[in-house]
Amino acid sequence: TLPVPFVRSMGRIAAHLVLIRKQSDADANLQVLVQKRSKKVQQGQTFGLPGGSLSKPEIRWSTDAALSEDSCMAARLRGAVREAAEEAGGGRGPELVAVCLPEIQSPEAKTTLPEEKVAGARLPASIVELLSKTELPPVIQTRMGGYTHFFILHMLEGDVAQEWIPRARAGHRWEIDETASETHFGYMWVALTEWGPALTGGGQLCSWAKAVFHNQRVEVMSAIDSLSGLGCFEKRLKKISKSAEPMVPDPSALPPPPKPRPRPPENPSKHVRAWVAHALHGLAKLSNGSGSPKDQPLDSKDDIAASLSCRWTVDFEDVTSPALAERRASLAPEESILCFHGTSQAACRQIAVEGFDPSKRSAALAKIVPYLVGEYLSSDPNVALKYSRQKEVGRDTLSLLVVEIPATNFEMRNGVWFQQKFAESGDENAPSTATGGVDFGQSTTCVIEDERVLVPRALLTFRPSISNSKAGSAMVCYDVGLQGRSAKTPAPCLMSGEALPSAVLFDLDMTCWLFTLAIESHGGPYTPMANDVGATDSAGKRLRLCKDLPEVFRTLHAAKIPIVICSRSCVPNWCREFIDSCPLDPKNDPELKFGDVIHSASVIRPGLKKIKHLKEIRAALDVPFHQMLFFDDDKRNIDDGRRLGVRCMQVDRAGVTMDKFAAGMRLFSSSEPVEDEIGPSPSDAVPALPTVSERLKFLCAPKAQKEDGAQGTGTRRGSSLPTVARTREIG
């Protein structure tokens, strides 16, 4: 029987062959064999590699923890050859042999994989001989979705490399698009670059092939060079390794060490404010408030030093209820600890007065985790702020409750601490309270089943620090903190509603950038610019995106609106490589590239019109045409889109600007169509609102509200949108 945790860690397993050859005997350039997937399979009309899922016996062998890694790899190699025999073993050529999968035995296990013959299949002899060699070929492992993929590299040489014509066997031809005009029975040899197969004519790799060639391109290039011995990528690998060398910091340029964290109070329940100051040190600073001198944890100098890097200013309010404290004392031991609970401010105030109400818990909680039903708290304020942020989308502050809970009767359940109900006096059938305490080093989350032992002690109101220019609202202040801890974490949805499009489409040439890539560029490889939104081509020419495009993309990406490319470029491979190289925020997040925010439904391929492009995008997204917004510079494409029902906005020579983006967004907040004449309009001007949340609210607001906000006359009643004058005052 296989160990369950080990099998789950691997997921489903697939193995593929990466077959490589020279373009000719006298040429050092390499080619790789790709196959076009049919419409009947997942990710149809994309290009993959010979191979697929392992059989059940091969999976059991490959995931057996009792076997060595070499024995497991032998089963994966056997599965890759078997799949290749089924998908490409029906062709013709020299030096082809029958495919007989040998028996695999291992000294570590009593079971064996029996010998198996793939009837009617013939492959090049060097591929079949891989199963009998003692040394394994180069293998690269990657993870995609629920699959673990193994890519086995092999170099074909001799006449068979140039004359072999692969074809799927009769029973497996439904998997391959044999009718594709650019292929021979669905297979073709294409040039191999550092980014993988150089597909032409708008072809795209399937997700798992793209994952290995793009995400692990250094490992792929190294394996190919070691396999072929030609050193095709030697210079590129040296350049990458040189750029990855760590820089030795100058000790004199290092910033001074931070102020030491204040010591926590010995009795947190009696010094709540001091405990809060310790828990929030470096994250937030407490504002001046009432409290006894012994509760003040820091003097004024330490407060100033600690607040320099704080994103939040916190208002502390004591909400201790004597009645709730007395009820808790009658049920639980005196020893207690403090934790945070995040929810809306209205709910926090109601809990502070009435206590926690079990009837207001989520009904789905008992169905999803019936063994973890209770009130959720955390010792980490960032975790609690996440729940408050979900409840306070329309407010400029976040709220947390500091809750006192008993320090005993905990047990670990499913990775979190669970506290059972306490025994009442005289109740002999109640559970024992003799279980242990809590160790927040193992888990910061605890679930309290007995709501009667929870005593709210303080209400904390989090406001963005005035000194933090990035955080004009509580929503964005929290998102900035997420990006600081993980630069690749996308910002959560900031706003939703019927006034927003379901997808926003962009052309590339003269729209996202102010040139035609096929004319102005010398081709790849493209290198990201260090301090600009663009990249340099193979000749060192600097190519930049439009000035406002990064903010437009960040705004849509933060609102979780799909960003789709719809282009008729005649150099689709150059376009994809260029957008994958262009950083959107080179100063704050250089790893976030143009291609990271582009939806997979994007279509980049040559064509006379974009009608087919738009129809493919609609089918991929499953959204109606009238819920799509399309930006393009070509009037013919705009007219074609409008005939289909797409809401289109023509851009001028400046490409995509915030003015045009604002006009496009108003198409979805007004019943009347907005004229899109070439040239700026005073009503389209966007004031200098500092945050993504405020900009998105402004762009989707009615026109009358925009004029009031642009004049800085004050905040509209019932609205949380600050005026421009107020923004500049606090910024």
Rosetta blueprint (number, residue, H / E / L):
1 T L
2 L L
3 P L
4 V H
5 P H
6 F H
7 V H
8 R H
9 S H
10 M H
11 G L
12 R E
13 I E
14 A E
15 A E
16 H E
17 L E
18 V E
19 L E
20 I E
21 R E
22 K E
23 Q L
24 S L
25 D L
26 A L
27 D L
28 A L
29 N L
30 L E
31 Q E
32 V E
33 L E
34 V E
35 Q E
36 K E
37 R E
38 S L
39 K L
40 K L
41 V L
42 Q L
43 Q L
44 G L
45 Q L
46 T L
47 F E
48 G E
49 L L
50 P L
51 G E
52 G E
53 S E
54 L L
55 S L
56 K H
57 P H
58 E H
59 I H
60 R H
61 W H
62 S H
63 T L
64 D L
65 A L
66 A L
67 L L
68 S L
69 E H
70 D H
71 S H
72 C H
73 M H
74 A H
75 A H
76 R H
77 L H
78 R H
79 G H
80 A H
81 V H
82 R H
83 E H
84 A H
85 A H
86 E H
87 E H
88 A H
89 G E
90 G L
91 G L
92 R E
93 G L
94 P L
95 E L
96 L E
97 V E
98 A E
99 V E
100 C E
101 L E
102 P L
103 E L
104 I E
105 Q E
106 S L
107 P L
108 E L
109 A L
110 K L
111 T L
112 T E
113 L E
114 P L
115 E L
116 E E
117 K E
118 V E
119 A E
120 G E
121 A E
122 R E
123 L E
124 P E
125 A H
126 S H
127 I H
128 V H
129 E H
130 L H
131 L H
132 S H
133 K L
134 T L
135 E L
136 L L
137 P L
138 P L
139 V E
140 I E
141 Q E
142 T E
143 R E
144 M E
145 G L
146 G L
147 Y E
148 T E
149 H E
150 F E
151 F E
152 I E
153 L E
154 H E
155 M E
156 L L
157 E L
158 G L
159 D H
160 V H
161 A H
162 Q H
163 E H
164 W L
165 I E
166 P L
167 R E
168 A L
169 R L
170 A H
171 G H
172 H H
173 R H
174 W H
175 E H
176 I E
177 D L
178 E L
179 T L
180 A L
181 S L
182 E L
183 T L
184 H E
185 F L
186 G L
187 Y E
188 M E
189 W E
190 V E
191 A E
192 L E
193 T E
194 E L
195 W L
196 G E
197 P E
198 A L
199 L L
200 T L
201 G L
202 G L
203 G L
204 Q L
205 L E
206 C L
207 S H
208 W H
209 A H
210 K H
211 A H
212 V H
213 F H
214 H H
215 N H
216 Q L
217 R H
218 V H
219 E H
220 V H
221 M H
222 S H
223 A H
224 I H
225 D H
226 S H
227 L H
228 S H
229 G L
230 L L
231 G L
232 C L
233 F L
234 E H
235 K H
236 R H
237 L H
238 K H
239 K H
240 I H
241 S H
242 K H
243 S H
244 A L
245 E L
246 P L
247 M L
248 V L
249 P L
250 D L
251 P H
252 S H
253 A H
254 L L
255 P L
256 P L
257 P L
258 P L
259 K L
260 P L
261 R L
262 P L
263 R L
264 P L
265 P L
266 E L
267 N L
268 P L
269 S L
270 K L
271 H L
272 V H
273 R H
274 A H
275 W H
276 V H
277 A H
278 H H
279 A H
280 L L
281 H L
282 G L
283 L L
284 A E
285 K E
286 L E
287 S L
288 N L
289 G L
290 S L
291 G L
292 S L
293 P H
294 K H
295 D H
296 Q L
297 P L
298 L L
299 D L
300 S H
301 K H
302 D H
303 D H
304 I H
305 A H
306 A H
307 S H
308 L L
309 S L
310 C L
311 R L
312 W E
313 T E
314 V E
315 D E
316 F E
317 E E
318 D E
319 V L
320 T L
321 S L
322 P H
323 A H
324 L H
325 A H
326 E H
327 R H
328 R H
329 A H
330 S L
331 L L
332 A L
333 P L
334 E L
335 E L
336 S E
337 I E
338 L E
339 C E
340 F E
341 H E
342 G E
343 T L
344 S L
345 Q H
346 A H
347 A H
348 C H
349 R H
350 Q H
351 I H
352 A H
353 V H
354 E H
355 G L
356 F L
357 D L
358 P H
359 S H
360 K H
361 R L
362 S L
363 A L
364 A L
365 L H
366 A H
367 K H
368 I H
369 V L
370 P L
371 Y L
372 L L
373 V L
374 G L
375 E E
376 Y E
377 L E
378 S E
379 S L
380 D L
381 P H
382 N H
383 V H
384 A H
385 L H
386 K H
387 Y H
388 S H
389 R H
390 Q H
391 K H
392 E L
393 V L
394 G L
395 R L
396 D L
397 T L
398 L E
399 S E
400 L E
401 L E
402 V E
403 V E
404 E E
405 I E
406 P E
407 A L
408 T L
409 N L
410 F E
411 E E
412 M E
413 R E
414 N L
415 G L
416 V E
417 W E
418 F E
419 Q E
420 Q L
421 K L
422 F L
423 A L
424 E L
425 S L
426 G L
427 D L
428 E L
429 N L
430 A L
431 P L
432 S L
433 T L
434 A L
435 T L
436 G L
437 G L
438 V L
439 D L
440 F L
441 G L
442 Q L
443 S L
444 T L
445 T E
446 C E
447 V E
448 I E
449 E L
450 D L
451 E H
452 R H
453 V H
454 L L
455 V E
456 P E
457 R E
458 A E
459 L E
460 L E
461 T E
462 F E
463 R E
464 P E
465 S L
466 I L
467 S L
468 N L
469 S L
470 K L
471 A L
472 G L
473 S L
474 A H
475 M H
476 V H
477 C H
478 Y H
479 D H
480 V H
481 G H
482 L H
483 Q H
484 G H
485 R H
486 S L
487 A L
488 K L
489 T L
490 P L
491 A L
492 P L
493 C L
494 L L
495 M L
496 S L
497 G L
498 E L
499 A L
500 L L
501 P L
502 S L
503 A E
504 V E
505 L E
506 F E
507 D L
508 L L
509 D E
510 M L
511 T L
512 C L
513 W E
514 L L
515 F L
516 T L
517 L H
518 A H
519 I H
520 E H
521 S L
522 H L
523 G L
524 G L
525 P L
526 Y L
527 T E
528 P E
529 M L
530 A L
531 N L
532 D L
533 V L
534 G E
535 A E
536 T E
537 D L
538 S L
539 A L
540 G L
541 K L
542 R E
543 L E
544 R E
545 L L
546 C L
547 K L
548 D L
549 L H
550 P H
551 E H
552 V H
553 F H
554 R H
555 T H
556 L H
557 H H
558 A H
559 A L
560 K L
561 I L
562 P L
563 I E
564 V E
565 I E
566 C E
567 S E
568 R L
569 S L
570 C L
571 V L
572 P H
573 N H
574 W H
575 C H
576 R H
577 E H
578 F H
579 I H
580 D H
581 S H
582 C L
583 P E
584 L E
585 D E
586 P L
587 K L
588 N L
589 D E
590 P E
591 E E
592 L E
593 K E
594 F H
595 G H
596 D H
597 V H
598 I E
599 H L
600 S L
601 A L
602 S L
603 V E
604 I E
605 R L
606 P L
607 G L
608 L L
609 K L
610 K L
611 I H
612 K H
613 H H
614 L H
615 K H
616 E H
617 I H
618 R H
619 A H
620 A H
621 L H
622 D L
623 V L
624 P L
625 F H
626 H H
627 Q H
628 M E
629 L E
630 F E
631 F E
632 D E
633 D L
634 D L
635 K H
636 R H
637 N H
638 I H
639 D H
640 D H
641 G H
642 R H
643 R H
644 L H
645 G L
646 V L
647 R E
648 C E
649 M E
650 Q E
651 V L
652 D E
653 R L
654 A L
655 G E
656 V L
657 T L
658 M H
659 D H
660 K H
661 F H
662 A H
663 A H
664 G H
665 M H
666 R H
667 L L
668 F L
669 S L
670 S L
671 S L
672 E L
673 P L
674 V L
675 E L
676 D L
677 E L
678 I L
679 G L
680 P L
681 S L
682 P H
683 S H
684 D H
685 A L
686 V L
687 P L
688 A L
689 L L
690 P L
691 T L
692 V H
693 S H
694 E H
695 R H
696 L H
697 K H
698 F H
699 L H
700 C H
701 A L
702 P L
703 K H
704 A H
705 Q H
706 K H
707 E H
708 D H
709 G H
710 A H
711 Q H
712 G L
713 T L
714 G L
715 T L
716 R L
717 R L
718 G L
719 S L
720 S L
721 L L
722 P L
723 T L
724 V H
725 A H
726 R H
727 T H
728 R H
729 E H
730 I H
731 G L
